[in-house]
């Protein structure tokens, strides 16, 4: 079952409420707005993981598109350890007001997550529904299905509204 909460996803992870936090990234290696910008500021190593992943694909002319459906990670070690996942869910980020969210890529990512993180407490922002311009109903259906699969493995999925 998909759970809902309100607050700051990063602060909540730092308090031990999540083992894994996932945010959507474009494939241009910017992390310049929304929650990605806050993650970049607070955990520059997460941005470095994004950069390293981009450099790994640099020799390929289609490297931006190849990032779709994949992700990079950074493990935050502290009082409460948690994993930051940079999920590549869109190629572009502008112009605003256009749907840039790549639904098939997000579906691939969620399938990978069930196997890798299914037994963990996973937190998402309203991924793809803001700056990426994604269809909220379609994304919510994907998250609800994902949460059911994670629940079967002993984990949980929480959608955190910023505020």
Secondary structure, DSSP 8 states (H G I E B T S, - for coil): -EEEEEE-HHHHHHTTS-SEEEEEEETTS---SHHHHHHHHH-HHHHHHHHHHHHHTTTSTTHHHHHTT-EEEEEE-SSS-EEEEEEEEES---STTS--B-HHHHHHHHHHHHHHHTTSEEEE-STTSSTT---HHHHHHHHHHHHHHHHHTT-EEEEEEE-
